């Protein structure tokens, strides 16, 4: 990541724990904001609006900033996130982080989809900080996406970085492009999954599916 982009992680890490090396940054890339605002001003005109009226004067700038935040995953390196808290540990049982909130944007219509990710891995030599799993999910989700690719990217980043005995990822999401437009089905949920290594064995996979569905707290 270039220094100028690293310095523009604008509000991306607003709620991160500074003890982990992250801090709140309230700046945006001003050049990108201006360029995005220009184009959104034209979009408002094309939609039949008056971008000079009081309620819309600041809208192009706000949308420019919002789009930078909603797609800040392009500035994050998921493998670097995992490596920042990778530790040797003699543990060979399943590690599950479930119900990770996902907010992403469908690349076909640039309309949101949202839901939850359930991620598990079985360490072979290395573990990572639990929050890093959620950060990896967010790093890929905060890009223009399709749910299928998002599922595979999360799995592959963990597999490549930690070299575990297996990785499992399940994502359940609602797509606003199905609810707000198109077929307009309000309650449909899309589920995707991907597995490596030990999770391709039926017994291990069934244990994972059972645990992510169980309420243990």
Number of C-alpha atoms within 10 A of each C-alpha: 10 7 7 9 14 11 14 19 22 19 18 23 16 14 11 15 11 11 7 11 8 12 15 15 15 12 13 19 16 13 9 14 19 15 13 19 20 14 13 19 21 14 14 16 13 10 8 8 13 15 18 13 9 9 9 15 13 14 17 23 21 15 16 22 22 13 15 23 19 18 19 22 23 17 18 20 15 24 19 14 20 23 16 14 15 17 14 12 12 11 13 15 11 17 16 19 16 19 17 17 17 19 17 26 23 19 13 10 11 13 16 17 21 20 18 18 24 25 27 22 29 23 23 17 16 18 24 20 15 13 14 19 24 20 19 23 26 22 22 25 30 24 23 20 19 15 23 14 13 22 25 17 19 27 25 18 22 24 21 10 18 24 18 20 18 23 29 30 26 23 25 18 20 18 22 21 19 17 15 12 11 9 9 12 14 12 9 13 14 12 16 16 17 19 21 17 14 17 23 15 12 10 10 15 16 12 13 23 13 11 14 18 12 9 7 6 3
